[in-house]
Amino acid sequence: MSAEPSSTPTPTTPTSSSPSAPRHGVWFVGARGSVATTAVAGCAAVAAGLHPATGMVTETADFASCGLPSLSSLVFGGHDTVDCPLPKRAEHLADGGVLPHGLPAAVHAELAAADREIRPGGPVPGDTDTVPARTDDEWIEVFAADIRDFVRRNDLAGAVVVNVASTEPAPADGALPPSSLYAAAALRAGCAYANFTPSTGLHHPALAGLAASSGVPYAGRDGKTGQTLLRSVLGPMFQQRALAVRAWSGTNLLGGGDGAALADPAAAAAKNAGKERVLADTLGAAPQGEVHIDDVPALGDWKTAWDHVAFDGFLGSRMILQTIWQGCDSALAAPLVLDLARLLVRAQEKGLAGPLGELGFYFKDPVGDGPSSLGEQYTELRRFAARLRDDAGDSEARR
């Protein structure tokens, strides 16, 4: 499946900052993947007025006076285990219809600048064949040093770390998986943290003490972009209308890096756990049915998600609801990732620390306690915006 190419970009009002405004780092784990590349290119395009900020919740009226950092103040870097440069990756995405044709050339300088800030990630299978094995603490310190160096060299006010890497299987032996090493490094470097993937990240029991003592804000796990976004709306609808859901099944067809990663049954299980959790939370119990994920390389970065809901109506009448969601996960995720980066920057400016359950709107697996329905989560997010708005004038005066 391919997307209709976009027409020539129409300039819009850019998001600007004064030359003396503080700059803030956004450090991506998985910095050369589709989501990170789309986020970097999209941020540059919106900041330059080439495209509107469609899909960015933080660019709507409810967040206008929160003191959020401007898009033009964001500086990107990250870790990755692959070496395809961001400008080339952006060209591939444009060829697949994910980015508008012509955009990679228009924001080439910004993509190249971000690519120069990407450092080698790890560990990956075979590392010990060529280099001495590192302990977990050594990996954490290497990653944390990379982040601290990024902040220092670019004279940044601070940085936010966001995991957008491919899904990894849940750890089976208690060891820290790579996502948890990166999460620990973020906290050690004094950075706010969000995990936009189903990978373990900060959820590992061994990191509970570090998270509690870090003094930085952190958000949930596994971004809610498509199929689960619908489920978080439809589940409460059935519950509120007193309709008994008998079964809820789903299928995902996708390609690209996510399709390949989720072909691993263990990685797919980690992904599906979040989808099932949303239904159990919104319906009060998990209905019958499963979600299947099929890797279809020909689809590239595009995905089709199908849901089949069997439910009972008045007097036991049997009914069916079916939904089809077709879209590009990278284009759905990138604006939310930019939202989270801006919100976490502001939260850290405000001195907030610990789990930010108010950001559950963005996640299948939020931290802390909070509602599961999207409508209630948005209400919580607006309340959070009001908290950030306090003393926002002081922040605006610094821009």
VEXMAR-149176 format. One record per residue (C-alpha): x, y, z. Coordinates in Angstrom, 2 decimals, padded with zeros to 5 digits. Layout:
<r><x>X</x><y>Y</y><z>Z</z></r>
...
REM end
This chain:
<r><x>000.00</x><y>000.00</y><z>000.00</z></r>
<r><x>001.31</x><y>003.47</y><z>-000.81</z></r>
<r><x>000.26</x><y>006.98</y><z>000.04</z></r>
<r><x>-000.77</x><y>009.67</y><z>-002.40</z></r>
<r><x>002.22</x><y>012.02</y><z>-002.75</z></r>
<r><x>001.78</x><y>015.37</y><z>-001.05</z></r>
<r><x>001.58</x><y>018.51</y><z>-003.11</z></r>
<r><x>004.20</x><y>021.25</y><z>-002.87</z></r>
<r><x>004.46</x><y>022.34</y><z>000.77</z></r>
<r><x>002.48</x><y>025.45</y><z>001.61</z></r>
<r><x>004.27</x><y>027.78</y><z>004.03</z></r>
<r><x>002.58</x><y>028.24</y><z>007.36</z></r>
<r><x>003.39</x><y>030.36</y><z>010.37</z></r>
<r><x>006.60</x><y>028.93</y><z>011.83</z></r>
<r><x>007.13</x><y>028.14</y><z>015.47</z></r>
<r><x>010.02</x><y>030.41</y><z>016.40</z></r>
<r><x>012.21</x><y>031.27</y><z>019.29</z></r>
<r><x>014.42</x><y>034.26</y><z>019.94</z></r>
<r><x>018.17</x><y>033.89</y><z>019.35</z></r>
<r><x>018.76</x><y>033.98</y><z>023.12</z></r>
<r><x>016.18</x><y>031.31</y><z>023.93</z></r>
<r><x>017.49</x><y>028.18</y><z>025.69</z></r>
<r><x>017.81</x><y>025.09</y><z>023.52</z></r>
<r><x>016.73</x><y>021.64</y><z>024.62</z></r>
<r><x>017.98</x><y>018.22</y><z>023.56</z></r>
<r><x>015.85</x><y>015.32</y><z>022.37</z></r>
<r><x>017.89</x><y>012.10</y><z>022.51</z></r>
<r><x>016.34</x><y>009.21</y><z>020.62</z></r>
<r><x>017.07</x><y>005.56</y><z>021.32</z></r>
<r><x>016.65</x><y>004.16</y><z>017.81</z></r>
<r><x>017.69</x><y>007.50</y><z>016.31</z></r>
<r><x>017.97</x><y>006.26</y><z>012.71</z></r>
<r><x>014.61</x><y>004.46</y><z>012.66</z></r>
<r><x>011.46</x><y>005.56</y><z>010.87</z></r>
<r><x>009.84</x><y>007.26</y><z>013.86</z></r>
<r><x>012.92</x><y>009.28</y><z>014.83</z></r>
<r><x>013.63</x><y>010.27</y><z>011.22</z></r>
<r><x>010.03</x><y>011.37</y><z>010.71</z></r>
<r><x>010.12</x><y>013.34</y><z>013.97</z></r>
<r><x>013.35</x><y>015.17</y><z>013.08</z></r>
<r><x>012.20</x><y>015.96</y><z>009.54</z></r>
<r><x>008.72</x><y>016.92</y><z>010.72</z></r>
<r><x>010.00</x><y>019.19</y><z>013.48</z></r>
<r><x>012.22</x><y>021.03</y><z>010.99</z></r>
<r><x>009.39</x><y>021.32</y><z>008.46</z></r>
<r><x>006.88</x><y>022.72</y><z>010.96</z></r>
<r><x>009.43</x><y>025.08</y><z>012.54</z></r>
<r><x>010.27</x><y>026.44</y><z>009.08</z></r>
<r><x>006.62</x><y>026.90</y><z>008.18</z></r>
<r><x>006.72</x><y>024.32</y><z>005.38</z></r>
<r><x>003.89</x><y>022.20</y><z>006.84</z></r>
<r><x>001.22</x><y>022.64</y><z>009.52</z></r>
<r><x>001.57</x><y>020.83</y><z>012.86</z></r>
<r><x>-001.14</x><y>018.29</y><z>012.07</z></r>
<r><x>-001.29</x><y>015.59</y><z>014.76</z></r>
<r><x>000.61</x><y>017.58</y><z>017.38</z></r>
<r><x>-001.64</x><y>017.93</y><z>020.43</z></r>
<r><x>000.75</x><y>020.46</y><z>022.00</z></r>
<r><x>000.15</x><y>022.84</y><z>019.10</z></r>
<r><x>-003.57</x><y>023.11</y><z>019.89</z></r>
<r><x>-005.19</x><y>025.92</y><z>021.87</z></r>
<r><x>-005.25</x><y>024.03</y><z>025.19</z></r>
<r><x>-001.44</x><y>024.12</y><z>025.30</z></r>
<r><x>-000.80</x><y>027.58</y><z>023.90</z></r>
<r><x>000.25</x><y>029.19</y><z>027.19</z></r>
<r><x>002.06</x><y>026.32</y><z>028.91</z></r>
<r><x>005.58</x><y>027.62</y><z>028.40</z></r>
<r><x>006.49</x><y>024.67</y><z>026.19</z></r>
<r><x>009.79</x><y>024.90</y><z>024.30</z></r>
<r><x>009.42</x><y>025.99</y><z>020.69</z></r>
<r><x>010.06</x><y>023.40</y><z>018.00</z></r>
<r><x>012.96</x><y>025.46</y><z>016.70</z></r>
<r><x>014.67</x><y>025.19</y><z>020.10</z></r>
<r><x>014.90</x><y>021.39</y><z>019.93</z></r>
<r><x>018.25</x><y>019.77</y><z>019.11</z></r>
<r><x>018.30</x><y>016.08</y><z>018.17</z></r>
<r><x>020.74</x><y>013.25</y><z>018.73</z></r>
<r><x>020.64</x><y>009.67</y><z>019.91</z></r>
<r><x>021.88</x><y>006.11</y><z>019.91</z></r>
<r><x>021.46</x><y>003.48</y><z>017.21</z></r>
<r><x>023.05</x><y>000.23</y><z>016.14</z></r>
<r><x>022.63</x><y>000.89</y><z>012.39</z></r>
<r><x>024.63</x><y>003.29</y><z>010.25</z></r>
<r><x>022.26</x><y>004.48</y><z>007.49</z></r>
<r><x>022.53</x><y>008.31</y><z>007.64</z></r>
<r><x>019.36</x><y>010.21</y><z>008.47</z></r>
<r><x>019.23</x><y>012.09</y><z>005.12</z></r>
<r><x>019.35</x><y>008.78</y><z>003.26</z></r>
<r><x>016.79</x><y>007.24</y><z>005.62</z></r>
<r><x>014.50</x><y>010.23</y><z>004.97</z></r>
<r><x>014.84</x><y>009.68</y><z>001.23</z></r>
<r><x>013.74</x><y>006.05</y><z>001.67</z></r>
<r><x>010.72</x><y>007.22</y><z>003.67</z></r>
<r><x>009.82</x><y>009.74</y><z>000.98</z></r>
<r><x>010.06</x><y>007.02</y><z>-001.67</z></r>
<r><x>007.58</x><y>004.99</y><z>000.41</z></r>
<r><x>005.15</x><y>007.89</y><z>000.79</z></r>
<r><x>005.81</x><y>008.37</y><z>004.51</z></r>
<r><x>007.41</x><y>011.80</y><z>004.03</z></r>
<r><x>006.32</x><y>014.28</y><z>001.34</z></r>
<r><x>008.46</x><y>014.22</y><z>-001.78</z></r>
<r><x>010.94</x><y>017.05</y><z>-001.65</z></r>
<r><x>010.93</x><y>017.33</y><z>002.14</z></r>
<r><x>014.22</x><y>015.42</y><z>002.72</z></r>
<r><x>016.01</x><y>017.92</y><z>000.47</z></r>
<r><x>014.27</x><y>020.88</y><z>002.10</z></r>
<r><x>015.40</x><y>019.86</y><z>005.61</z></r>
<r><x>018.67</x><y>018.16</y><z>004.66</z></r>
<r><x>020.74</x><y>020.43</y><z>006.90</z></r>
<r><x>018.65</x><y>019.60</y><z>009.97</z></r>
<r><x>018.75</x><y>015.86</y><z>009.22</z></r>
<r><x>022.53</x><y>015.96</y><z>008.72</z></r>
<r><x>023.02</x><y>017.91</y><z>011.94</z></r>
<r><x>021.00</x><y>015.35</y><z>013.90</z></r>
<r><x>022.88</x><y>012.48</y><z>012.25</z></r>
<r><x>026.20</x><y>013.92</y><z>013.41</z></r>
<r><x>024.90</x><y>013.63</y><z>016.99</z></r>
<r><x>024.10</x><y>009.90</y><z>016.78</z></r>
<r><x>026.38</x><y>007.56</y><z>018.71</z></r>
<r><x>026.76</x><y>003.75</y><z>018.49</z></r>
<r><x>024.23</x><y>001.80</y><z>020.55</z></r>
<r><x>024.35</x><y>-001.71</y><z>021.91</z></r>
<r><x>024.72</x><y>-004.36</y><z>023.01</z></r>
<r><x>023.86</x><y>-006.38</y><z>019.93</z></r>
<r><x>024.37</x><y>-010.10</y><z>019.20</z></r>
<r><x>027.98</x><y>-010.76</y><z>018.29</z></r>
<r><x>029.41</x><y>-007.76</y><z>020.16</z></r>
<r><x>031.64</x><y>-009.97</y><z>022.26</z></r>
<r><x>033.12</x><y>-011.52</y><z>019.12</z></r>
<r><x>034.92</x><y>-008.28</y><z>018.26</z></r>
<r><x>035.19</x><y>-006.28</y><z>021.51</z></r>
<r><x>035.55</x><y>-007.25</y><z>025.17</z></r>
<r><x>032.23</x><y>-007.77</y><z>026.94</z></r>
<r><x>030.97</x><y>-004.82</y><z>028.99</z></r>
<r><x>029.10</x><y>-005.08</y><z>032.23</z></r>
<r><x>025.63</x><y>-003.54</y><z>032.52</z></r>
<r><x>027.05</x><y>-000.67</y><z>034.53</z></r>
<r><x>029.72</x><y>-000.02</y><z>031.91</z></r>
<r><x>027.09</x><y>000.13</y><z>029.15</z></r>
<r><x>024.96</x><y>002.49</y><z>031.25</z></r>
<r><x>027.93</x><y>004.78</y><z>031.89</z></r>
<r><x>028.93</x><y>004.83</y><z>028.19</z></r>
<r><x>025.40</x><y>005.79</y><z>027.19</z></r>
<r><x>025.07</x><y>008.38</y><z>029.97</z></r>
<r><x>028.41</x><y>009.92</y><z>028.99</z></r>
<r><x>027.22</x><y>010.24</y><z>025.39</z></r>
<r><x>024.12</x><y>012.10</y><z>026.55</z></r>
<r><x>026.05</x><y>014.39</y><z>028.91</z></r>
<r><x>028.53</x><y>015.16</y><z>026.13</z></r>
<r><x>025.66</x><y>015.98</y><z>023.76</z></r>
<r><x>024.22</x><y>018.46</y><z>026.26</z></r>
<r><x>027.59</x><y>020.05</y><z>027.00</z></r>
<r><x>028.82</x><y>020.43</y><z>023.43</z></r>
<r><x>025.56</x><y>021.96</y><z>022.22</z></r>
<r><x>025.19</x><y>024.24</y><z>025.26</z></r>
<r><x>021.72</x><y>022.83</y><z>025.98</z></r>
<r><x>019.53</x><y>023.59</y><z>028.96</z></r>
<r><x>018.97</x><y>019.83</y><z>029.30</z></r>
<r><x>017.73</x><y>016.82</y><z>027.37</z></r>
<r><x>014.85</x><y>014.37</y><z>027.20</z></r>
<r><x>015.45</x><y>010.73</y><z>026.24</z></r>
<r><x>012.74</x><y>008.97</y><z>024.21</z></r>
<r><x>012.93</x><y>005.29</y><z>023.25</z></r>
<r><x>011.62</x><y>004.74</y><z>019.72</z></r>
<r><x>013.69</x><y>001.63</y><z>018.92</z></r>
<r><x>012.31</x><y>-001.67</y><z>017.64</z></r>
<r><x>010.38</x><y>-003.80</y><z>020.12</z></r>
<r><x>012.51</x><y>-006.30</y><z>022.04</z></r>
<r><x>011.30</x><y>-009.51</y><z>023.71</z></r>
<r><x>010.58</x><y>-009.33</y><z>027.43</z></r>
<r><x>013.63</x><y>-010.43</y><z>029.45</z></r>
<r><x>013.36</x><y>-014.01</y><z>030.62</z></r>
<r><x>016.25</x><y>-014.27</y><z>033.05</z></r>
<r><x>016.15</x><y>-011.04</y><z>035.04</z></r>
<r><x>019.01</x><y>-009.49</y><z>033.05</z></r>
<r><x>018.75</x><y>-005.86</y><z>031.96</z></r>
<r><x>017.80</x><y>-005.77</y><z>028.26</z></r>
<r><x>019.19</x><y>-002.96</y><z>026.06</z></r>
<r><x>016.07</x><y>-000.80</y><z>026.54</z></r>
<r><x>016.62</x><y>-000.86</y><z>030.30</z></r>
<r><x>020.30</x><y>000.04</y><z>029.92</z></r>
<r><x>019.29</x><y>003.10</y><z>027.91</z></r>
<r><x>016.60</x><y>004.01</y><z>030.46</z></r>
<r><x>019.07</x><y>003.77</y><z>033.32</z></r>
<r><x>021.53</x><y>005.91</y><z>031.36</z></r>
<r><x>018.88</x><y>008.59</y><z>030.85</z></r>
<r><x>018.23</x><y>008.81</y><z>034.58</z></r>
<r><x>021.95</x><y>008.74</y><z>035.39</z></r>
<r><x>022.46</x><y>011.66</y><z>033.01</z></r>
<r><x>019.65</x><y>013.57</y><z>034.77</z></r>
<r><x>017.28</x><y>013.45</y><z>031.80</z></r>
<r><x>013.51</x><y>013.07</y><z>031.68</z></r>
<r><x>012.52</x><y>009.80</y><z>029.98</z></r>
<r><x>009.70</x><y>008.30</y><z>027.93</z></r>
<r><x>009.46</x><y>004.81</y><z>026.43</z></r>
<r><x>007.35</x><y>004.92</y><z>023.27</z></r>
<r><x>007.85</x><y>001.18</y><z>022.69</z></r>
<r><x>006.55</x><y>-001.98</y><z>024.41</z></r>
<r><x>010.12</x><y>-002.87</y><z>025.46</z></r>
<r><x>010.93</x><y>-003.16</y><z>029.15</z></r>
<r><x>012.79</x><y>000.11</y><z>029.59</z></r>
<r><x>012.28</x><y>001.63</y><z>033.02</z></r>
<r><x>009.73</x><y>-001.06</y><z>033.96</z></r>
<r><x>012.47</x><y>-003.51</y><z>034.97</z></r>
<r><x>012.30</x><y>-004.27</y><z>038.73</z></r>
<r><x>016.03</x><y>-003.68</y><z>039.09</z></r>
<r><x>015.53</x><y>-000.02</y><z>038.11</z></r>
<r><x>012.76</x><y>000.76</y><z>040.62</z></r>
<r><x>015.17</x><y>002.27</y><z>043.13</z></r>
<r><x>016.96</x><y>004.34</y><z>040.52</z></r>
<r><x>013.66</x><y>005.67</y><z>039.18</z></r>
<r><x>012.49</x><y>006.60</y><z>042.68</z></r>
<r><x>015.68</x><y>008.47</y><z>043.52</z></r>
<r><x>016.46</x><y>010.04</y><z>040.14</z></r>
<r><x>014.62</x><y>013.31</y><z>040.70</z></r>
<r><x>013.53</x><y>013.51</y><z>037.04</z></r>
<r><x>010.09</x><y>013.07</y><z>035.46</z></r>
<r><x>009.31</x><y>010.01</y><z>033.38</z></r>
<r><x>006.29</x><y>008.81</y><z>031.40</z></r>
<r><x>004.75</x><y>005.53</y><z>030.32</z></r>
<r><x>005.43</x><y>002.71</y><z>027.91</z></r>
<r><x>004.22</x><y>001.86</y><z>024.39</z></r>
<r><x>002.74</x><y>004.72</y><z>022.41</z></r>
<r><x>-000.95</x><y>004.59</y><z>021.55</z></r>
<r><x>-001.13</x><y>005.43</y><z>017.85</z></r>
<r><x>-003.67</x><y>003.32</y><z>015.94</z></r>
<r><x>-005.53</x><y>000.14</y><z>016.81</z></r>
<r><x>-005.24</x><y>000.66</y><z>020.56</z></r>
<r><x>-006.24</x><y>004.32</y><z>020.17</z></r>
<r><x>-009.54</x><y>003.07</y><z>018.73</z></r>
<r><x>-009.89</x><y>000.47</y><z>021.46</z></r>
<r><x>-009.47</x><y>003.12</y><z>024.18</z></r>
<r><x>-012.43</x><y>004.97</y><z>022.65</z></r>
<r><x>-014.68</x><y>002.04</y><z>021.73</z></r>
<r><x>-014.16</x><y>000.06</y><z>024.96</z></r>
<r><x>-015.69</x><y>002.79</y><z>027.17</z></r>
<r><x>-018.53</x><y>003.19</y><z>024.66</z></r>
<r><x>-019.61</x><y>-000.43</y><z>025.11</z></r>
<r><x>-019.23</x><y>-000.15</y><z>028.88</z></r>
<r><x>-021.20</x><y>003.08</y><z>029.16</z></r>
<r><x>-024.00</x><y>001.79</y><z>026.93</z></r>
<r><x>-024.23</x><y>-001.44</y><z>028.98</z></r>
<r><x>-023.52</x><y>-003.59</y><z>025.92</z></r>
<r><x>-021.90</x><y>-006.95</y><z>026.74</z></r>
<r><x>-018.75</x><y>-007.58</y><z>024.70</z></r>
<r><x>-018.37</x><y>-011.33</y><z>024.11</z></r>
<r><x>-015.21</x><y>-011.36</y><z>022.02</z></r>
<r><x>-012.72</x><y>-008.88</y><z>020.57</z></r>
<r><x>-010.20</x><y>-010.12</y><z>018.02</z></r>
<r><x>-007.75</x><y>-008.26</y><z>015.85</z></r>
<r><x>-005.16</x><y>-008.62</y><z>013.14</z></r>
<r><x>-002.27</x><y>-006.33</y><z>012.20</z></r>
<r><x>-000.55</x><y>-006.48</y><z>008.81</z></r>
<r><x>002.64</x><y>-004.42</y><z>008.67</z></r>
<r><x>006.10</x><y>-004.32</y><z>007.16</z></r>
<r><x>009.23</x><y>-002.28</y><z>007.73</z></r>
<r><x>011.42</x><y>-002.60</y><z>010.79</z></r>
<r><x>008.45</x><y>-003.09</y><z>013.12</z></r>
<r><x>007.08</x><y>-005.92</y><z>011.01</z></r>
<r><x>010.41</x><y>-007.70</y><z>011.05</z></r>
<r><x>010.88</x><y>-007.17</y><z>014.81</z></r>
<r><x>007.36</x><y>-008.32</y><z>015.65</z></r>
<r><x>007.76</x><y>-011.49</y><z>013.60</z></r>
<r><x>009.55</x><y>-012.71</y><z>016.74</z></r>
<r><x>006.76</x><y>-014.28</y><z>018.85</z></r>
<r><x>008.33</x><y>-012.98</y><z>022.07</z></r>
<r><x>008.43</x><y>-009.40</y><z>020.75</z></r>
<r><x>004.85</x><y>-009.73</y><z>019.46</z></r>
<r><x>003.73</x><y>-010.95</y><z>022.89</z></r>
<r><x>005.23</x><y>-007.82</y><z>024.49</z></r>
<r><x>003.35</x><y>-005.66</y><z>021.96</z></r>
<r><x>000.02</x><y>-007.45</y><z>022.37</z></r>
<r><x>000.11</x><y>-007.23</y><z>026.15</z></r>
<r><x>-000.54</x><y>-003.50</y><z>025.96</z></r>
<r><x>-003.41</x><y>-003.90</y><z>023.50</z></r>
<r><x>-005.07</x><y>-006.48</y><z>025.75</z></r>
<r><x>-004.49</x><y>-004.38</y><z>028.86</z></r>
<r><x>-006.47</x><y>-001.48</y><z>027.44</z></r>
<r><x>-009.49</x><y>-003.71</y><z>026.81</z></r>
<r><x>-009.32</x><y>-005.28</y><z>030.26</z></r>
<r><x>-009.09</x><y>-001.84</y><z>031.89</z></r>
<r><x>-011.91</x><y>-000.24</y><z>029.91</z></r>
<r><x>-014.29</x><y>-003.23</y><z>029.88</z></r>
<r><x>-013.60</x><y>-004.45</y><z>033.41</z></r>
<r><x>-012.39</x><y>-007.84</y><z>032.14</z></r>
<r><x>-010.54</x><y>-009.16</y><z>029.12</z></r>
<r><x>-012.92</x><y>-010.54</y><z>026.47</z></r>
<r><x>-012.26</x><y>-013.63</y><z>024.39</z></r>
<r><x>-010.09</x><y>-013.16</y><z>021.33</z></r>
<r><x>-006.49</x><y>-012.44</y><z>020.40</z></r>
<r><x>-004.49</x><y>-009.99</y><z>018.33</z></r>
<r><x>-002.36</x><y>-011.44</y><z>015.53</z></r>
<r><x>000.58</x><y>-009.58</y><z>014.00</z></r>
<r><x>001.75</x><y>-010.57</y><z>010.52</z></r>
<r><x>004.93</x><y>-009.30</y><z>008.90</z></r>
<r><x>004.21</x><y>-008.27</y><z>005.30</z></r>
<r><x>007.45</x><y>-006.71</y><z>003.98</z></r>
<r><x>005.73</x><y>-005.38</y><z>000.85</z></r>
<r><x>003.73</x><y>-002.94</y><z>003.01</z></r>
<r><x>006.87</x><y>-001.11</y><z>004.12</z></r>
<r><x>006.05</x><y>001.44</y><z>006.82</z></r>
<r><x>002.29</x><y>001.15</y><z>006.26</z></r>
<r><x>-000.07</x><y>-000.87</y><z>008.42</z></r>
<r><x>-003.59</x><y>-002.27</y><z>008.28</z></r>
<r><x>-005.27</x><y>-003.11</y><z>011.59</z></r>
<r><x>-008.60</x><y>-004.94</y><z>011.64</z></r>
<r><x>-010.83</x><y>-005.48</y><z>014.68</z></r>
<r><x>-013.84</x><y>-007.78</y><z>015.01</z></r>
<r><x>-016.05</x><y>-007.14</y><z>018.06</z></r>
<r><x>-018.88</x><y>-009.51</y><z>018.98</z></r>
<r><x>-021.33</x><y>-008.09</y><z>021.51</z></r>
<r><x>-024.82</x><y>-008.64</y><z>022.90</z></r>
<r><x>-027.61</x><y>-006.09</y><z>022.79</z></r>
<r><x>-031.06</x><y>-005.91</y><z>024.40</z></r>
<r><x>-032.73</x><y>-009.32</y><z>024.92</z></r>
<r><x>-029.52</x><y>-011.07</y><z>023.94</z></r>
<r><x>-029.51</x><y>-009.95</y><z>020.30</z></r>
<r><x>-026.16</x><y>-010.82</y><z>018.74</z></r>
<r><x>-024.33</x><y>-007.95</y><z>017.03</z></r>
<r><x>-020.97</x><y>-007.31</y><z>015.36</z></r>
<r><x>-018.77</x><y>-004.24</y><z>014.96</z></r>
<r><x>-015.81</x><y>-004.31</y><z>012.58</z></r>
<r><x>-013.20</x><y>-001.58</y><z>012.14</z></r>
<r><x>-010.32</x><y>-001.15</y><z>009.69</z></r>
<r><x>-007.49</x><y>001.25</y><z>010.44</z></r>
<r><x>-005.00</x><y>001.91</y><z>007.65</z></r>
<r><x>-002.14</x><y>004.28</y><z>008.19</z></r>
<r><x>001.54</x><y>004.86</y><z>008.73</z></r>
<r><x>002.76</x><y>004.29</y><z>012.28</z></r>
<r><x>005.74</x><y>006.61</y><z>011.82</z></r>
<r><x>003.53</x><y>009.52</y><z>010.78</z></r>
<r><x>001.14</x><y>008.76</y><z>013.65</z></r>
<r><x>003.91</x><y>008.41</y><z>016.23</z></r>
<r><x>006.23</x><y>011.28</y><z>015.30</z></r>
<r><x>003.97</x><y>014.18</y><z>016.38</z></r>
<r><x>003.20</x><y>012.41</y><z>019.66</z></r>
<r><x>006.91</x><y>011.89</y><z>020.30</z></r>
<r><x>007.48</x><y>015.62</y><z>019.78</z></r>
<r><x>004.56</x><y>016.34</y><z>022.13</z></r>
<r><x>006.09</x><y>014.17</y><z>024.83</z></r>
<r><x>009.53</x><y>015.72</y><z>024.44</z></r>
<r><x>008.10</x><y>019.23</y><z>024.87</z></r>
<r><x>005.89</x><y>018.27</y><z>027.81</z></r>
<r><x>008.75</x><y>016.51</y><z>029.60</z></r>
<r><x>011.09</x><y>019.47</y><z>029.05</z></r>
<r><x>008.53</x><y>021.76</y><z>030.63</z></r>
<r><x>007.80</x><y>019.31</y><z>033.45</z></r>
<r><x>011.49</x><y>019.21</y><z>034.34</z></r>
<r><x>011.66</x><y>023.01</y><z>034.17</z></r>
<r><x>008.80</x><y>023.09</y><z>036.67</z></r>
<r><x>010.70</x><y>020.79</y><z>039.00</z></r>
<r><x>008.32</x><y>017.85</y><z>038.58</z></r>
<r><x>009.80</x><y>014.42</y><z>039.25</z></r>
<r><x>008.76</x><y>010.79</y><z>039.24</z></r>
<r><x>005.99</x><y>009.09</y><z>037.24</z></r>
<r><x>003.76</x><y>011.40</y><z>035.21</z></r>
<r><x>000.48</x><y>009.49</y><z>035.07</z></r>
<r><x>-001.15</x><y>012.56</y><z>033.51</z></r>
<r><x>000.58</x><y>011.66</y><z>030.24</z></r>
<r><x>-001.36</x><y>008.39</y><z>030.02</z></r>
<r><x>-003.20</x><y>009.86</y><z>027.01</z></r>
<r><x>-000.16</x><y>008.90</y><z>024.94</z></r>
<r><x>000.43</x><y>005.34</y><z>026.18</z></r>
<r><x>-001.01</x><y>001.84</y><z>026.21</z></r>
<r><x>000.78</x><y>001.26</y><z>029.52</z></r>
<r><x>000.85</x><y>004.53</y><z>031.51</z></r>
<r><x>002.81</x><y>004.92</y><z>034.71</z></r>
<r><x>000.94</x><y>005.33</y><z>037.98</z></r>
<r><x>-002.80</x><y>005.19</y><z>038.45</z></r>
<r><x>-005.18</x><y>006.86</y><z>036.05</z></r>
<r><x>-008.13</x><y>006.37</y><z>033.72</z></r>
<r><x>-007.97</x><y>004.09</y><z>030.67</z></r>
<r><x>-010.53</x><y>005.76</y><z>028.42</z></r>
<r><x>-009.12</x><y>008.27</y><z>025.95</z></r>
<r><x>-011.65</x><y>010.94</y><z>026.86</z></r>
<r><x>-010.81</x><y>010.81</y><z>030.55</z></r>
<r><x>-007.11</x><y>010.70</y><z>029.75</z></r>
<r><x>-007.43</x><y>013.84</y><z>027.68</z></r>
<r><x>-009.11</x><y>015.57</y><z>030.59</z></r>
<r><x>-006.15</x><y>014.58</y><z>032.76</z></r>
<r><x>-003.76</x><y>015.89</y><z>030.11</z></r>
<r><x>-005.54</x><y>019.25</y><z>030.05</z></r>
<r><x>-005.25</x><y>019.45</y><z>033.84</z></r>
<r><x>-001.56</x><y>018.72</y><z>033.48</z></r>
<r><x>-001.29</x><y>021.54</y><z>030.95</z></r>
<r><x>-002.84</x><y>023.87</y><z>033.52</z></r>
<r><x>-000.14</x><y>022.84</y><z>036.02</z></r>
<r><x>002.53</x><y>023.64</y><z>033.47</z></r>
<r><x>000.85</x><y>026.96</y><z>032.72</z></r>
<r><x>001.48</x><y>028.25</y><z>036.25</z></r>
<r><x>004.38</x><y>030.68</y><z>036.09</z></r>
<r><x>004.56</x><y>030.12</y><z>032.32</z></r>
<r><x>005.05</x><y>033.85</y><z>031.95</z></r>
<r><x>008.48</x><y>033.49</y><z>033.51</z></r>
<r><x>009.38</x><y>030.87</y><z>030.91</z></r>
<r><x>008.01</x><y>033.01</y><z>028.08</z></r>
<r><x>010.08</x><y>035.95</y><z>029.31</z></r>
<r><x>013.22</x><y>033.83</y><z>028.91</z></r>
<r><x>012.50</x><y>033.13</y><z>025.23</z></r>
REM end
